[in-house]
Amino acid sequence: MSADSWFTSPEHGDPMPIKLYESGYDVWLGNNRGTYHSMKHTTHSHEHDPELYWNWSFAEMGTYDLPAMFKHIKYTA
């Protein structure tokens, strides 16, 4: 999923991440593999080597990606 999904059209009011930020909370939004924001992979291109670029599973996201995001937040915040 992309963090963009939190930001719907303006007629729905302020998105929840904005409300939380304005209330003083730290807000971190992640972008999973396969979204628009992940198209700049450091070693594989979705255009030139799609077999390698798309060679991952949802289990890998839970095993590697989420812990990496949590670690980044822990040591950045």
Long-range contacts (C-beta under 8 A, 24 or more apart in sequence): 1-31, 1-32, 1-35, 2-31, 2-32, 2-35, 2-36, 2-37, 3-29, 3-30, 3-31, 3-37, 4-35, 4-36, 4-37, 26-77, 28-69, 28-73, 28-77, 30-65, 30-66, 30-69, 32-61, 32-65, 33-61, 33-65
